[in-house]
Amino acid sequence: MDDLLSILSDLHPDVDFTTEENLMDDGILDSFDIVSIISEIGDVFDVIIGANEITPENFNSAEALYALIEKKMDEE
């Protein structure tokens, strides 16, 4: 989780990603951020996040995003 929080904090140092639960819904993360995050996750965690997985449910919080990463790691 620390690696993910580092990725997110590099994009938006002003956001508390440990408590924020509406990253997409509130417009904190834009499409460029999402592309950057997916690229970094691929590099750090060696998983591929598909376009169909880019949903508010998966990207509204660091916790939800980390759950997706763990799920993808279990699939491989």
Residue, then its C-alpha position, 0 to 999 in steps of 0.5 A: m500500500d505504501d508504494l501506491l500511496s507514494i504514486l498517488s502523492d507524487l501526482h497530488p501532494d496536497v490530497d490525503f489519499t489515506t482518507e479521501e473516498n471520492l477521487m474520481d467523483d470529486g474530480i481530484l483525479d482526471s484522465f491524465d492522472i488515471v493514465s499516469i497511475i495505471s502506468e506506474i502501477g504496471d511498473v511497480f506492481d507488474v499488473i495490467i489494469g484494463a479499460n473496463e476496470i477504470t471505474p469510480e468503484n476502483f479509483n475513488s479511493a487508494e483502498a479500492l485501488y489497492a484492492l484492485i491491484e491485489k486482485k490482479m496480482d492474484e489472477e497472475 
